[in-house]
Amino acid sequence: MAKLNLISHEIDPACAEVLCDLRATSASEWTIRRGTGRWEIADGVIRGFYAPGDEALHGQIFHEKPLTGDVMLEFDARLLAPSRHDLIWLWQTSFESTPWGEGWLGCLGGWYGNYAGIEKLPAFEPSAIFASRPLETGRSYRIVSGSVGGIVFIALDGELLLRFADPHPVSPEKSGHIGFGLYQSNVEYRNIRVLRPHPLPRHPAYSD
């Protein structure tokens, strides 16, 4: 993947520090804490299922290892037929009590329609949305998303979809978790890595 221009700096995902390589993750590494979604985890693949008619219609699953500082998720995701709703990922949040701790939620599709969106937790209010192509059932998407140097972003299939400067960044000393979710959908997440990119100064002559 090419370098990502994050306003005041850029990052090179290929040179990022690997915090967790979950491409061979197992069920023992994950904790289910919210919602009624059913999860299956084996051979590095996480699949989530919801039951039509269930009042909750959602579920989240979190990795057991707490992390501090800048975090970037890199993974493949797809909707499993017949689902047509959203793909969800979370980072830097604590979930042991209600309300959840400060952190971030990224989403493709769902209540945004044909948009990518990011919400700040625990309010779950959209901080940024960006028009994207319709989410296709069965198609695999490569997603890179996280918070780096106060900039929050989503890149989809190598294209930077949205980026914005958080006016109140999550403290770099705060411990949080990464996770995945479902809402009215059956989903699959695989080839997961958790990275810490190191911001590079932009060239002074560079402009958008």
C-alpha angles and dihedrals in degrees: 000000000000124000115282120230107222101182102257096029142001135235134211109215090196090064098043123125111254110232097172128007104201099169087115097033122155135205092260090070095059135073124202110215111154141040131004101275117134117231133201119190124183138138093003095307123117117198124183128194134189128201115236108238093031109134094218096049091183145079141177133203126197135201113243097228114092116218134193132204130017113356131187125187121212117186149129119249138180142170115245116224133296090023121109102171133089146319114220135191132173137199142180093016132128116217106176093106139022125289096038119240126260115293145104141284123197124196143181117204119337118101089358093064110213093355141104113229143183125205129195114228142258091023093050089213118148112257095181139358132187131192110253136172118279114281108250121213112237095016119122116230125197108219129189114180140151148100122293126172092341094311119116118201152162125212119188123197091341095313121111104232102178141355133173140169113251107228090205106032121201107260112264087224093058117107117222145153138242120230148159133232148192133209120186088333145094108233143183129205124185145152089045123180129169112213141183109211120199113228116240121206113250118245108264091233093052120111134169 
